[in-house]
Amino acid sequence: MSTATQPIPVTEVSPAPDLRQPDARRTDVRASDLHEPAQRAARRGSAAPRPVDDDLDVARTAGIPVIGVTAGMPTGGIPTIERPARRNGRSPVTLPSSVVHPGDALPTRKRVSYILILGALTALGPFTMDTYLPSMPRLETDFNVSTAIIQLTLTATTVGFGLGQLIVGPWSDKVGRRTPLILATAVHILASLGVAMAPNVELLSLFRLLQGLGAAASGVVAMAMVRDLFSGHRLVTMLSRLALVNGLAPVIAPVLGSQLLLIMPWRGIFWVIAAYSAVMLVCLTLWIVETRPKEARLASGHSSVGQRFKSVLSDRVFVGIVIVSAMNFSGLFSYLSSSSFVFQKVYHFDAQQYGALFAVNSVGIIIGVQSAARLAKRVGPQWVLAVSTATMTIAAALIVILGSTGTFGIWGVIVPLWFFIASCGFGFPCVQVLALNGHGAEAGTAASLQGASNFAIAGLISPLVGLLGVASAAPMGIVMLGCSNVSVCALWFVVRPRTVPALAR
């Protein structure tokens, strides 16, 4: 048995029992965790677990009160559950078989707080990049530079975000999740203040780069922490909740930015972002504990950066999913980076109308993410991706055709655009699950490669819209169509949906 599945040292344990059912999992928890379920079971007249001994020593793994959990469990290995020893002649009580992941041992209130805080952290990156989109024409005027130069400030953020994830992800696999998250968030606060006071576009771009570096930890570490706690179908559910926030944030952020512009100059937006980041720093310092135990960081075959990168990059499905994810995100990001110019200059939207358009599109994200979470459990996330990428391709082609000919006017653009964005929502949780489910031992590295590819490639592709011009919606649609075509090819010729293993329960 590899180091990854060696039991974490705990107090007073005896050899593991023979568990006949592969899905059976046994672990002991505090008495308070079982009293209420026992009472409910008694009222139903069914058998209930007996209360655990109050004086039983409880070992803590990843901040969760458990006994006999192996290092492989939070890192994707096969759990090896051990029976705690008797005390005072009484047998300890085991949890029902529903507790199959470390995260299931968390009390409901604590699990909800984790999702809320980690979800808010995943939104930090999109808010950093997209809240100032409605103000980009104002930046163009204030600094007296071209549209392409202002778009490069957005590119600087995405490149910083990509580089930061490549650093923070493997680092979190090595030293744990919490320390990198705290330090990176502190950097983000300082960089946001620097952007708010930047006197020229050069310093603005520099601080935007540092903002991206600081925000990098939020998405990658949040996903890695969820993977530490869950896998299989349970991972689909938990990541869909993060994906809902992460998918909504790029759409809501411009709405927020447009409203802030009514009461403050564009620099005020970055003061607000700095304040948001400070609140997140306080929350994670007070309420988020370490989810990656020391034993998991030293697991055989996964202890060095080179071994972790080799593990994920030698996986054909992972590589293909990274391409699909990057192309889908690049298509969405091409729209995000150019839409303020297309709709405000070509279709003469004001900042508030532009924000309202994003609010309508946010409905598509919500529908896509939540529907995908349900569908992926039944038909597999790879098949959900097959439909969503095809829909994105058709929608982008309609934007090109109708946008260039002017057929149906503005409706010929915003209707297919809504379906494009909704299809992106269908893909968000699917690519995350397929990328992380098979790489629990190096979840930070896997999440960092996926995230870095998303933002680095999107940062390189999005300026193409500005180079093609914004005289109509067609150039934006052309870039989106190109990204969708590459995504479809990567899914069918690299990932190959029929070869993807089914998710475990």
C-alpha positions as a printed Julia matrix, in Angstrom:
505×3 Matrix{Float64}:
   0.0    0.0     0.0
   1.44   3.35   -1.01
   2.15   6.17    1.41
  -0.93   7.94    0.09
  -3.18   5.36    1.68
  -1.26   4.82    4.95
  -3.45   5.69    7.94
  -2.8    8.99    9.66
  -1.5    8.26   13.18
  -4.42   8.37   15.59
  -4.93   7.34   19.17
  -5.93   3.86   20.18
  -6.9    2.16   16.95
  -6.94  -1.5    16.04
  -6.64  -3.2    12.65
  -9.24  -2.34   10.06
 -12.35  -4.52    9.89
 -13.4   -6.38    6.81
 -15.86  -4.03    5.16
 -17.82  -6.16    2.69
 -19.62  -3.35    0.94
 -17.24  -1.13   -1.06
 -19.26   2.01   -0.3
 -19.35   1.43    3.46
 -17.33   3.98    5.38
 -16.92   4.1     9.16
 -15.8    6.99   11.28
 -16.48   8.3    14.75
 -17.53  11.83   15.6
 -18.55  13.93   18.56
 -21.61  12.9    20.53
 -23.35  16.14   19.64
 -23.11  15.24   15.96
 -25.14  12.08   16.51
 -27.68  12.91   19.24
 -30.12  14.68   16.95
 -29.99  12.06   14.14
 -30.52   9.37   16.78
 -33.6   11.09   18.11
 -35.03  11.53   14.61
 -34.41   7.86   13.85
 -36.11   6.83   17.09
 -39.2    8.83   16.18
 -39.32   7.05   12.82
 -39.01   3.72   14.59
 -35.82   2.81   12.72
 -32.46   1.74   14.03
 -30.27   4.65   14.99
 -26.59   4.9    15.81
 -25.9    4.92   19.51
 -24.3    8.05   20.99
 -20.54   8.06   20.88
 -18.56   7.91   24.12
 -18.11  11.42   25.45
 -14.58  10.68   26.63
 -13.42   9.16   23.34
 -10.3   10.81   21.94
 -11.0   12.35   18.56
  -8.22  12.86   16.05
  -8.56  15.84   13.75
  -7.8   15.54   10.07
  -8.21  18.54    7.78
 -10.14  20.34   10.5
 -12.76  17.57   10.63
 -13.35  15.45   13.78
 -12.71  11.88   12.63
 -10.96   8.71   13.73
  -9.19   6.28   11.43
  -9.29   8.35    8.25
  -6.39   7.7     5.94
  -4.17  10.23    4.24
  -5.51   8.96    0.93
  -9.05  10.03    1.73
  -8.68  13.8     1.48
  -6.28  13.43   -1.42
  -8.25  11.17   -3.68
  -6.94   7.79   -2.59
  -9.06   4.85   -1.46
 -10.14   5.31    2.18
  -8.9    2.73    4.68
 -11.09   3.0     7.76
  -9.96   1.61   11.08
 -12.07   0.55   14.07
 -11.41   2.65   17.21
 -10.66   0.73   20.38
 -13.26   0.07   23.08
 -13.22   2.25   26.18
 -14.86   1.43   29.5
 -16.29  -1.72   27.96
 -18.42   0.17   25.47
 -18.14  -0.01   21.69
 -17.82   3.24   19.78
 -20.56   4.07   17.33
 -20.07   4.34   13.59
 -21.68   6.82   11.25
 -24.12   5.64    8.58
 -22.67   4.75    5.21
 -23.71   8.18    3.88
 -20.47   9.6     5.29
 -18.18   8.64    2.43
 -16.13  11.85    2.11
 -14.19  13.83    4.73
 -16.43  16.83    4.08
 -19.52  14.82    5.04
 -18.28  14.76    8.64
 -18.53  18.55    8.82
 -21.64  19.85   10.57
 -24.13  21.34    8.14
 -23.61  24.88    9.38
 -19.85  24.64    8.98
 -20.18  23.08    5.54
 -22.45  25.93    4.44
 -19.99  28.51    5.78
 -17.18  26.84    3.82
 -19.18  27.04    0.59
 -20.15  30.66    1.17
 -16.63  31.82    1.99
 -14.9   29.76   -0.69
 -17.53  30.82   -3.21
 -16.95  34.47   -2.33
 -13.22  33.91   -2.74
 -13.66  32.43   -6.21
 -15.54  35.62   -7.14
 -12.54  37.76   -6.2
 -10.74  37.08   -9.48
 -13.68  37.86  -11.79
 -14.58  40.95   -9.77
 -10.97  42.09  -10.07
 -11.04  41.79  -13.83
 -14.57  42.67  -14.84
 -15.96  45.29  -12.46
 -14.18  48.06  -14.33
 -15.33  46.96  -17.8
 -18.02  49.67  -18.04
 -15.39  52.29  -17.21
 -12.95  51.28  -19.97
 -14.13  54.02  -22.36
 -13.52  56.53  -19.55
 -10.02  55.2   -18.98
  -9.4   55.62  -22.7
 -10.33  59.3   -22.39
  -8.59  59.98  -19.07
  -5.25  58.53  -20.14
  -5.62  59.63  -23.78
  -4.68  56.23  -25.21
  -6.2   53.86  -27.75
  -8.77  51.14  -27.16
  -6.12  48.45  -27.69
  -3.93  49.94  -24.93
  -6.79  49.96  -22.45
  -7.6   46.36  -23.36
  -3.99  45.5   -22.55
  -4.61  46.53  -18.92
  -7.16  43.73  -18.83
  -4.69  41.42  -20.5
  -2.12  42.26  -17.81
  -4.58  41.11  -15.16
  -5.31  37.83  -16.91
  -1.63  37.08  -17.44
  -0.97  37.83  -13.78
  -3.84  35.62  -12.8
  -2.48  32.78  -14.92
   1.08  33.09  -13.6
  -0.16  33.4   -10.04
  -2.12  30.19  -10.28
   0.92  28.31  -11.59
   2.76  29.45   -8.47
   0.03  29.18   -5.84
  -1.47  25.84   -6.9
   1.66  23.65   -6.59
   2.71  25.67   -3.53
  -0.57  24.84   -1.8
  -0.02  21.14   -2.53
   3.36  21.42   -0.81
   2.7   23.62    2.24
  -1.08  23.44    2.63
  -3.96  25.61    1.46
  -4.37  28.24    4.14
  -1.0   30.08    4.18
  -0.83  30.73    0.4
  -4.43  31.91    0.46
  -3.8   34.44    3.23
  -0.6   35.83    1.73
  -1.99  36.13   -1.81
  -5.12  37.9    -0.58
  -2.95  40.42    1.29
  -1.02  41.09   -1.94
  -4.31  41.63   -3.75
  -5.41  44.29   -1.25
  -2.18  46.28   -1.71
  -2.31  45.97   -5.51
  -5.94  47.16   -5.59
  -4.96  50.27   -3.66
  -2.11  50.81   -6.11
  -4.5   50.65   -9.09
  -6.82  53.16   -7.42
  -3.96  55.69   -7.17
  -2.09  54.93  -10.44
  -1.1   58.23  -12.17
  -0.57  56.75  -15.66
  -1.49  53.74  -17.75
   1.92  52.11  -17.31
   1.64  51.93  -13.52
  -2.01  51.0   -13.9
  -0.99  47.98  -15.98
   1.72  47.02  -13.47
  -0.65  47.09  -10.51
  -3.26  45.22  -12.54
  -0.67  42.51  -13.11
  -0.04  42.32   -9.34
  -3.8   42.26   -8.74
  -4.01  39.2   -10.94
  -1.16  37.55   -9.06
  -2.88  38.22   -5.74
  -6.31  37.08   -6.87
  -4.89  33.87   -8.33
  -5.08  32.0    -5.03
  -8.82  32.5    -4.62
 -10.12  30.26   -7.39
  -7.4   27.64   -7.48
  -7.13  27.07   -3.72
 -10.9   27.13   -3.22
 -11.35  24.35   -5.78
  -8.46  22.38   -4.28
  -9.99  22.66   -0.79
 -13.32  21.35   -2.07
 -11.47  18.46   -3.76
  -9.7   17.75   -0.47
 -13.11  17.18    1.1
 -15.19  15.56   -1.68
 -14.98  13.39   -4.81
 -17.23  11.72   -7.37
 -20.87  12.82   -7.58
 -20.54  14.73   -4.32
 -17.76  16.76   -5.93
 -20.11  17.64   -8.81
 -22.6   19.12   -6.36
 -20.06  21.12   -4.39
 -18.18  22.43   -7.43
 -21.46  23.42   -9.07
 -22.09  25.74   -6.16
 -18.66  27.3    -6.57
 -19.15  27.41  -10.33
 -22.42  29.26   -9.86
 -20.59  32.05   -8.04
 -17.58  31.87  -10.34
 -19.8   31.9   -13.42
 -22.06  34.68  -12.18
 -19.23  36.91  -11.03
 -17.97  37.86  -14.54
 -21.53  38.71  -15.5
 -22.54  40.53  -12.32
 -19.27  42.45  -11.99
 -19.94  44.83  -14.91
 -23.45  45.43  -13.52
 -21.91  46.4   -10.2
 -19.31  48.53  -11.97
 -21.93  50.41  -13.97
 -23.86  51.22  -10.79
 -20.74  52.34   -8.94
 -19.94  54.73  -11.81
 -23.15  56.59  -10.96
 -21.79  57.62   -7.56
 -18.0   57.6    -7.93
 -15.18  57.92  -10.51
 -13.64  54.79  -11.97
 -10.88  54.8    -9.33
 -13.5   54.3    -6.64
 -14.26  50.88   -8.11
 -10.84  49.66   -7.02
 -11.29  51.05   -3.51
 -14.42  48.91   -3.32
 -12.51  45.86   -4.61
  -9.79  46.43   -1.98
 -12.46  46.54    0.74
 -14.06  43.32   -0.56
 -10.67  41.61   -0.52
 -10.05  42.81    3.05
 -13.36  41.29    4.19
 -12.37  37.99    2.56
  -9.01  38.07    4.34
 -10.75  38.45    7.7
 -13.21  35.63    6.92
 -10.62  33.09    5.86
  -8.37  33.99    8.77
 -11.15  33.44   11.31
 -13.18  30.57    9.86
 -11.26  28.57    7.24
  -8.98  25.83    8.56
  -6.38  23.72    6.78
  -7.88  20.92    4.65
  -4.67  19.27    3.45
  -2.93  17.24    6.2
   0.85  17.06    6.37
   0.86  13.34    5.55
  -0.87  14.02    2.22
   1.78  16.57    1.24
   4.46  13.87    1.49
   2.56  11.08   -0.29
   4.73   8.77   -2.38
   4.83   9.79   -6.04
   3.21  13.17   -5.34
   5.66  14.9    -3.0
   7.61  17.02   -5.5
   6.46  19.66   -7.96
   7.82  17.63  -10.87
   5.92  14.5    -9.82
   2.66  16.42   -9.48
   3.01  18.1   -12.86
   3.93  14.78  -14.46
   0.87  13.12  -12.98
  -1.59  15.63  -14.4
   0.11  16.3   -17.74
   0.42  12.6   -18.55
  -3.37  12.26  -18.28
  -4.89  12.62  -21.76
  -8.37  13.42  -20.42
  -6.99  16.19  -18.21
  -5.01  17.75  -21.06
  -8.03  17.67  -23.35
 -10.29  19.17  -20.68
  -7.8   21.97  -20.09
  -7.99  22.85  -23.79
 -11.8   22.72  -23.73
 -11.93  24.85  -20.59
  -9.47  27.43  -21.94
 -11.3   27.79  -25.25
 -14.71  28.09  -23.61
 -13.42  30.71  -21.22
 -11.59  32.55  -24.0
 -14.8   32.77  -26.01
 -16.63  34.19  -23.0
 -13.77  36.51  -22.16
 -13.61  37.84  -25.72
 -17.18  38.92  -25.24
 -16.47  40.41  -21.81
 -13.47  42.44  -22.97
 -15.12  43.85  -26.1
 -18.78  44.12  -25.16
 -18.45  47.52  -23.5
 -17.23  48.97  -26.81
 -19.65  47.0   -29.0
 -22.79  47.84  -27.06
 -21.9   51.35  -25.91
 -20.36  52.58  -29.17
 -22.12  50.54  -31.87
 -25.55  50.12  -30.27
 -25.35  53.28  -28.11
 -26.1   51.71  -24.75
 -25.37  53.84  -21.7
 -23.56  52.31  -18.7
 -26.8   51.32  -16.99
 -28.33  49.69  -20.09
 -25.06  47.83  -20.57
 -25.28  46.62  -16.96
 -28.88  45.53  -17.47
 -27.8   43.41  -20.44
 -25.35  41.6   -18.18
 -28.07  41.07  -15.59
 -30.23  39.31  -18.21
 -27.29  37.18  -19.28
 -26.69  36.19  -15.66
 -29.94  34.22  -15.8
 -28.36  32.06  -18.49
 -25.37  31.36  -16.26
 -27.62  30.33  -13.37
 -29.68  28.0   -15.55
 -26.58  26.48  -17.14
 -24.62  25.82  -13.95
 -27.47  24.38  -11.92
 -28.82  22.25  -14.78
 -25.36  20.88  -15.53
 -24.89  19.77  -11.91
 -28.04  17.66  -12.13
 -27.43  16.32  -15.63
 -23.78  15.4   -14.99
 -24.82  12.94  -12.28
 -27.05  11.07  -14.73
 -25.41  11.23  -18.13
 -21.82  12.15  -17.28
 -20.17  15.6   -17.44
 -18.43  14.8   -20.74
 -21.8   14.43  -22.5
 -23.07  17.67  -21.03
 -19.96  19.29  -22.51
 -20.66  17.71  -25.88
 -24.03  19.46  -26.08
 -22.89  22.76  -24.59
 -19.88  23.18  -26.89
 -22.02  22.43  -29.96
 -24.55  25.03  -28.84
 -21.8   27.6   -28.32
 -20.58  27.03  -31.87
 -24.04  27.51  -33.36
 -24.71  30.62  -31.25
 -21.37  32.21  -32.19
 -22.0   31.53  -35.89
 -25.37  33.3   -35.62
 -23.71  36.32  -34.01
 -21.27  36.54  -36.92
 -23.97  36.2   -39.6
 -26.67  38.36  -38.02
 -24.23  40.9   -36.6
 -22.53  41.51  -39.94
 -25.76  41.74  -41.94
 -27.77  43.65  -39.35
 -30.63  41.16  -39.63
 -33.1   41.56  -36.73
 -31.01  44.49  -35.43
 -29.84  44.29  -31.83
 -31.99  41.19  -31.22
 -29.98  39.29  -33.81
 -27.0   39.67  -31.49
 -28.29  39.53  -27.93
 -30.49  36.43  -28.37
 -27.74  34.08  -29.67
 -25.37  35.76  -27.2
 -27.63  34.68  -24.35
 -27.51  31.07  -25.52
 -23.72  31.26  -25.87
 -23.33  32.46  -22.28
 -25.85  29.91  -20.95
 -23.87  27.15  -22.69
 -20.73  28.41  -20.98
 -22.62  27.99  -17.7
 -23.38  24.37  -18.57
 -19.67  23.79  -19.08
 -18.26  25.45  -15.95
 -18.85  22.66  -13.37
 -18.24  19.9   -15.92
 -14.7   20.94  -16.82
 -13.83  21.42  -13.15
 -15.08  17.98  -12.18
 -13.35  16.22  -15.06
 -10.1   18.06  -14.34
 -10.03  17.48  -10.57
 -11.82  14.2    -9.9
  -8.92  11.98  -10.91
  -6.21  14.12   -9.32
  -7.05  14.48   -5.65
  -3.41  13.97   -4.61
  -2.39  17.04   -6.65
  -5.64  19.01   -6.68
  -3.86  22.35   -6.31
  -1.57  21.65   -9.25
  -4.44  20.43  -11.43
  -6.62  23.43  -10.57
  -3.72  25.81  -11.16
  -2.98  24.41  -14.62
  -6.62  24.63  -15.61
  -7.04  28.15  -14.25
  -3.73  29.41  -15.59
  -4.55  28.09  -19.05
  -7.95  29.77  -18.93
  -6.67  33.22  -18.11
  -3.38  33.14  -20.0
  -4.97  32.01  -23.27
  -7.96  34.32  -22.79
  -5.58  37.2   -22.2
  -3.82  36.49  -25.47
  -6.98  35.95  -27.53
  -9.25  38.74  -26.27
  -7.24  41.64  -27.85
  -7.94  40.09  -31.27
 -11.4   41.65  -31.15
  -9.87  45.1   -30.77
  -7.48  44.45  -33.66
 -10.36  43.29  -35.88
 -12.29  46.43  -34.95
 -15.58  47.07  -33.15
 -17.63  48.53  -36.0
 -20.14  45.69  -35.47
 -20.65  42.58  -33.35
 -19.21  40.36  -36.1
 -15.51  40.55  -35.02
 -16.5   39.58  -31.48
 -18.53  36.67  -32.89
 -15.65  35.56  -35.12
 -13.3   35.18  -32.15
 -15.99  33.39  -30.14
 -16.67  31.05  -33.07
 -12.99  30.2   -33.44
 -12.71  29.38  -29.74
 -15.82  27.18  -29.86
 -14.53  25.22  -32.84
 -11.25  24.45  -31.09
 -13.19  23.4   -27.98
 -15.35  20.96  -29.97
 -12.29  19.41  -31.63
 -10.44  19.02  -28.32
 -13.43  17.32  -26.71
 -13.98  14.75  -29.46
 -10.38  14.08  -30.55
  -8.39  14.49  -27.31
 -10.78  13.86  -24.42
 -12.89  11.34  -26.37
 -16.08  11.24  -24.24
 -16.62   7.5   -24.58
 -13.29   6.81  -22.85
 -13.97   8.95  -19.77
 -14.61   6.77  -16.66
 -17.94   7.17  -14.89
 -17.96   9.21  -11.7
 -17.93   7.27   -8.46
 -20.7    7.71   -5.93
